[in-house]
């Protein structure tokens, strides 16, 4: 998979990209975007440069993390960085052996693998006494601050009922029931879109050099009509397993349900983009919709209504062909590449 690093056309961009990747993950503020340099290299150059950069980034992060290994925390940082960068590089710059897999399959599969890793690391972290003491100290400080701010009797009673154990149980339950899957999917999706956008900016004079992988639009994204059966069955079984208290099956079914929701949400976004991209839609109207979308997305409660509405819209396309051509009839359902 890796190539001769004596080739300067590969070595120089790979070294620069790897350096930026490691800098981002260690910076704190920019750590959310640590995957972007690897995706950019894959779209700007090719998979050889991206995988070579992944190799350099893994080695560089290992060297910088060696001093933390004695404390134990560095081990999980190292494992997280290496596995997540490897998964993301496979998603955005697959080698020839897996290049025929649709992008949607790679993204979903990579998100599931990343979710397993994140869940495992999180369980190990919260099981440590140091983390429990740290969280307990933070909660006590928060409760004391609320009391000093003049909380009423009801608020004080609610604050007293909150314990560190209850908070940890709630966080763990959310993580196991799709929280880690959603987090990984959003991380990979956001970094992937930013990578592709940056590659387009740097090659705006010759955009034919960028592989057409359908990243710039969701208008061509369709889920299989049979997914509705998985969605319906998992929704019903989640309720049943909750009633009869089958924890492990419930966790598995929750993740299946969340995965179906993510796919239908993507389809709903594709329908919205389809209508906004029609030639008959005035540009000013499209701009207003985009502004309104982001305003609602960052508004509490309203963002939940927006996301649920788009998910329902995606589900409804199983029966209503929103993106059907008026001339040629219903469109085919290609795999999102």
Rosetta blueprint (number, residue, H / E / L):
1 X L
2 X L
3 X L
4 X L
5 X L
6 X L
7 X L
8 X H
9 X H
10 X H
11 X H
12 X H
13 X H
14 X H
15 X H
16 X H
17 X H
18 X H
19 X H
20 X H
21 X H
22 X H
23 X H
24 X H
25 X H
26 X H
27 X H
28 X L
29 X L
30 X L
31 X H
32 X H
33 X H
34 X L
35 X L
36 X H
37 X H
38 X H
39 X H
40 X H
41 X H
42 X H
43 X H
44 X H
45 X L
46 X L
47 X H
48 X H
49 X H
50 X H
51 X H
52 X H
53 X H
54 X H
55 X H
56 X H
57 X H
58 X H
59 X H
60 X H
61 X H
62 X H
63 X H
64 X H
65 X H
66 X H
67 X H
68 X H
69 X H
70 X H
71 X H
72 X L
73 X H
74 X H
75 X H
76 X H
77 X H
78 X H
79 X H
80 X H
81 X H
82 X H
83 X H
84 X H
85 X H
86 X H
87 X H
88 X H
89 X H
90 X H
91 X H
92 X H
93 X L
94 X L
95 X L
96 X H
97 X H
98 X H
99 X L
100 X L
101 X L
102 X L
103 X H
104 X H
105 X H
106 X H
107 X H
108 X H
109 X H
110 X H
111 X H
112 X H
113 X H
114 X H
115 X H
116 X H
117 X H
118 X H
119 X H
120 X H
121 X H
122 X H
123 X H
124 X H
125 X H
126 X H
127 X L
128 X L
129 X H
130 X H
131 X H
132 X H
133 X H
134 X H
135 X H
136 X H
137 X H
138 X H
139 X H
140 X H
141 X H
142 X H
143 X H
144 X H
145 X H
146 X H
147 X H
148 X H
149 X L
150 X L
151 X L
152 X L
153 X H
154 X H
155 X H
156 X H
157 X H
158 X H
159 X H
160 X H
161 X H
162 X L
163 X L
164 X H
165 X H
166 X H
167 X H
168 X H
169 X H
170 X H
171 X H
172 X H
173 X H
174 X H
175 X H
176 X H
177 X H
178 X H
179 X H
180 X H
181 X H
182 X H
183 X H
184 X H
185 X H
186 X H
187 X H
188 X H
189 X H
190 X H
191 X H
192 X H
193 X H
194 X H
195 X H
196 X H
197 X H
198 X H
199 X H
200 X H
201 X H
202 X H
203 X L
204 X L
205 X L
206 X L
207 X H
208 X H
209 X H
210 X L
211 X L
212 X L
213 X L
214 X L
215 X L
216 X L
217 X L
218 X L
219 X L
220 X L
221 X L
222 X L
223 X L
224 X L
225 X L
226 X L
227 X H
228 X H
229 X H
230 X H
231 X H
232 X H
233 X H
234 X H
235 X H
236 X H
237 X H
238 X H
239 X H
240 X H
241 X H
242 X H
243 X H
244 X L
245 X L
246 X L
247 X H
248 X H
249 X H
250 X H
251 X H
252 X H
253 X H
254 X H
255 X H
256 X H
257 X H
258 X H
259 X H
260 X H
261 X H
262 X H
263 X H
264 X H
265 X H
266 X H
267 X H
268 X H
269 X H
270 X H
271 X H
272 X H
273 X H
274 X H
275 X H
276 X H
277 X L
278 X L
279 X L
280 X L
281 X L
282 X L
283 X H
284 X H
285 X H
286 X H
287 X H
288 X H
289 X H
290 X H
291 X H
292 X H
293 X H
294 X H
295 X H
296 X H
297 X H
298 X L
299 X L
300 X L
301 X L
302 X H
303 X H
304 X H
305 X H
306 X H
307 X H
308 X H
309 X H
310 X H
311 X H
312 X H
313 X H
314 X H
315 X H
316 X H
317 X L
318 X L
319 X L
320 X L
321 X L
322 X L
323 X L
324 X L
325 X E
326 X L
327 X L
328 X L
329 X E
330 X L
331 X L
332 X L
333 X L
334 X L
335 X L
336 X L
337 X L
